[in-house]
């Protein structure tokens, strides 16, 4: 049995100086919670102490299934690990400042401070305690936007962090914009360089120098269509070999009102193959809408890692979705996808694997009465390696406008193809959200999670727990959100 308590505070600070001098906006989001969890640990037992297990195989006197290699004097097994307690405290800060005497000049920064106040210091992401995600100066006018510093490039090729420069040139009248960037890259999915000691356990072939990131994009947008072409390469400084070299294309066509056709694809020059691609037709009307599409998904790995050596194969899928509002108080939704993997050409003599799968969901939202809404859904997924099915729902009640009370619950079964039995999870709870004033928001929640591993031996570790959550949001200087933004920020938002 484990319990957790968390709270969060969101602050928005802003102060304009008199006479149009320096101005800034600061958003702070701080959250702390207590958590407890346990894993498994490897142990051994002499062969002479082994007893028949519940399934007939070797086991320990405590009931753990054991593995006894031929000729060995010891058998190994996994027992429940100790309960670990942590108290992660995370604070995120986002800063925008302008008014430095140069029209169009602004500063932007986003950073996080995370520490574990618990006794075991086990919460991931708290080392290093401080991380800077973005910190750059930006200049923007009607035709040019330039950035210098730490920033993130967002596009079809993913999120790429780097320390360097970025320049965008917009050609008015024809909807065309060209972007180029160059810098020293950060590791994927982190704000750390790939050379950081924090990342050293990830791969034995970790680079000794940061990679050089260079790329660009060409955007075109008109009322009936928009398109984007991207190119990016990353080069290892030590060997001058490519870490990656890829290109992507995406586009949307809107030929008729309520109709749109979207699609995109990626090409990997290093591996010489097409990556993730999709094409989807959407239609939306006042009473609902739907979509049909096809897609191919292929995972991507940097060349310096070993994962590419496993030659991951893509899967091809067909999908569709539908949402309807047949009457004023009822909304229905559903989605389905079937997919199949390409032949992996890998031998698995001891087991037969499934190379195809399906997933579908269905749900409904009903406005029972004024301030009372019921929502529920069911999902089913079956594929290679694992599957899941279950339902969830919530009943939301707003007796008065500032207060919302929500009762929620659900049930999930996870049949595991390469495990035994079908573990299940049931959860239920109650939460309340009170907007006491325009600047003050308070929330409380209590949730119970009951899990049954359905194992015949002692490895059915107890993971059930009760979680308590409290949130506290306070808005400082709320008049700042009604201040006119600087020209650079307004132009960037329209780009």
Rosetta blueprint (number, residue, H / E / L):
1 X L
2 X E
3 X E
4 X E
5 X E
6 X E
7 X E
8 X E
9 X E
10 X E
11 X E
12 X E
13 X E
14 X E
15 X E
16 X E
17 X L
18 X H
19 X H
20 X H
21 X L
22 X L
23 X E
24 X E
25 X E
26 X E
27 X E
28 X E
29 X E
30 X E
31 X E
32 X E
33 X E
34 X L
35 X E
36 X E
37 X E
38 X E
39 X E
40 X E
41 X E
42 X E
43 X E
44 X E
45 X E
46 X E
47 X H
48 X H
49 X H
50 X L
51 X E
52 X E
53 X L
54 X L
55 X L
56 X L
57 X L
58 X E
59 X E
60 X L
61 X L
62 X L
63 X L
64 X L
65 X E
66 X L
67 X E
68 X L
69 X L
70 X L
71 X L
72 X L
73 X L
74 X E
75 X E
76 X E
77 X E
78 X E
79 X E
80 X E
81 X E
82 X E
83 X E
84 X E
85 X E
86 X E
87 X L
88 X E
89 X E
90 X E
91 X E
92 X E
93 X E
94 X E
95 X E
96 X E
97 X E
98 X E
99 X L
100 X L
101 X L
102 X L
103 X L
104 X L
105 X E
106 X E
107 X E
108 X E
109 X E
110 X E
111 X E
112 X E
113 X E
114 X E
115 X E
116 X E
117 X L
118 X L
119 X L
120 X L
121 X L
122 X L
123 X L
124 X L
125 X L
126 X L
127 X L
128 X L
129 X L
130 X E
131 X E
132 X E
133 X E
134 X E
135 X E
136 X E
137 X E
138 X E
139 X E
140 X E
141 X L
142 X L
143 X L
144 X E
145 X E
146 X E
147 X E
148 X E
149 X E
150 X E
151 X E
152 X E
153 X E
154 X E
155 X E
156 X L
157 X L
158 X E
159 X E
160 X E
161 X E
162 X E
163 X E
164 X E
165 X E
166 X E
167 X E
168 X E
169 X E
170 X E
171 X E
172 X L
173 X L
174 X L
175 X L
176 X E
177 X E
178 X E
179 X E
180 X E
181 X E
182 X E
183 X E
184 X E
185 X E
186 X L
187 X L
188 X L
189 X L
190 X L
191 X L
192 X L
193 X L
194 X L
195 X L
196 X L
197 X H
198 X H
199 X H
200 X H
201 X H
202 X H
203 X L
204 X L
205 X L
206 X L
207 X L
208 X L
209 X L
210 X L
211 X L
212 X E
213 X E
214 X E
215 X E
216 X E
217 X E
218 X E
219 X E
220 X E
221 X E
222 X E
223 X L
224 X L
225 X E
226 X E
227 X E
228 X E
229 X E
230 X E
231 X E
232 X E
233 X E
234 X E
235 X E
236 X L
237 X L
238 X L
239 X L
240 X L
241 X L
242 X E
243 X E
244 X E
245 X E
246 X E
247 X E
248 X E
249 X E
250 X E
251 X E
252 X E
253 X E
254 X L
255 X L
256 X L
257 X L
258 X L
259 X E
260 X E
261 X E
262 X E
263 X E
264 X E
265 X E
266 X E
267 X E
268 X E
269 X L
270 X L
271 X L
272 X L
273 X E
274 X E
275 X L
276 X L
277 X E
278 X E
279 X E
280 X E
281 X E
282 X E
283 X E
284 X E
285 X E
286 X L
287 X L
288 X E
289 X E
290 X E
291 X E
292 X E
293 X E
294 X E
295 X E
296 X E
297 X E
298 X L
299 X L
300 X L
301 X L
302 X L
303 X L
304 X L
305 X L
306 X L
307 X H
308 X H
309 X H
310 X H
311 X L
312 X L
313 X L
314 X L
315 X E
316 X E
317 X E
318 X E
319 X E
320 X E
321 X E
322 X E
323 X E
324 X E
325 X E
326 X E
327 X E
328 X L
329 X L
330 X E
331 X E
332 X E
333 X E
334 X E
335 X E
336 X E
337 X E
338 X E
339 X E
340 X E
341 X E
342 X L
343 X L
344 X L
345 X L
346 X L
347 X L
348 X L
349 X L
350 X L
351 X L
352 X L
353 X L
354 X L
355 X L
356 X E
357 X E
358 X E
359 X E
360 X E
361 X E
362 X E
363 X E
364 X E
365 X E
366 X E
367 X E
368 X E
369 X E
370 X L
371 X L
372 X E
373 X E
374 X E
375 X E
376 X E
377 X E
378 X E
379 X E
380 X E
381 X E
382 X E
383 X L
384 X L
385 X L
386 X E
387 X E
388 X E
389 X E
390 X E
391 X E
392 X E
393 X E
394 X E
395 X E
396 X E
397 X E
398 X E
399 X E
400 X E
401 X L
402 X L
403 X E
404 X E
405 X E
406 X E
407 X E
408 X E
409 X E
410 X E
411 X E
412 X E
413 X E
414 X E
415 X E
416 X E
417 X L
418 X L
419 X L
420 X L
421 X L
422 X E
423 X E
424 X E
425 X E
426 X E
427 X E
428 X E
429 X E
430 X E
431 X E
432 X E
433 X E
434 X E
435 X L
436 X L
437 X L
438 X L
439 X L
440 X E
441 X E
442 X E
443 X E
444 X E
445 X E
446 X E
447 X E
448 X E
449 X E
450 X E
451 X E
452 X E
453 X L
454 X L
455 X L
456 X L
457 X L
458 X L
459 X L
460 X L
461 X L
462 X L
463 X L
464 X L
465 X E
466 X E
467 X E
468 X E
469 X E
470 X E
471 X E
472 X E
473 X E
474 X E
475 X L
476 X L
477 X L
478 X H
479 X H
480 X H
481 X H
482 X H
483 X L
484 X L
485 X L
486 X L
487 X H
488 X H
489 X H
490 X H
491 X H
492 X H
493 X H
494 X H
495 X L
